[in-house]
Amino acid sequence: MNPLQVFGSDLGEIRRARKITMKALGLAVGYSESYVSKVEAGQVKPSPGFVVEEYHT
């Protein structure tokens, strides 16, 4: 796995462990459910704002 895929996989594991949906996470950090899905799939590089907001949620 490349670094984007590792980050996305870790994000998904944390999100599921906290029983948070992609939609709820997106709403909490100001991004769409689609964006969260793409980050978790390792398809897009997460923006710095997404990373900072996600880890403060």
N, C-alpha and C positions, 0 to 999 in steps of 0.2 A: 504494500500500500504506500502511496505517496503521502507527503505531509498533510495535504488538504483532506485526503480520505481518512487519515488517522484523526485529525481534528474533528471532522464530521462524525466519525464513528463514536468518539469520546463524547461529543455533544449529545448525540442521540441516546447513548447509555445513561448519561446524567439526567437528561430530560425524562426518559422513561422511568428511571428510578424515583424521580420526584413526582411521577404520575401527572406530568404536564403534557398537554397536546401541542403539536406544532403550531396550531392556530393560537393557543393561549400564550405560548412563548413569544410568538411573533407580535401579538398585541402588547405584551408586557414590555418588549424592547423596541417597539416601533417599526417592525419589519413585517412583511407579509408571510403568510403560511408557506407560500411557494418559495420564498427566499430561504426560509428555515429549511425546507425540504432539500433545496439545492445545496445548501451549505452542508447538511448532514450527509448528502450523497457524494460530497467532494467534487461537485460540479462547478462551484464558484468559490473564489477566494473571499472569505468573510471580510467585510469592511471593518476598519478599526473600531468604529462606533458600535457595530454589532457585537464584537468580541468584548468590549468594555461593558456594554449594557447587559449582555448575557451573564457575565460573571458577577454582576452586582444584583442580579435578580434572585 
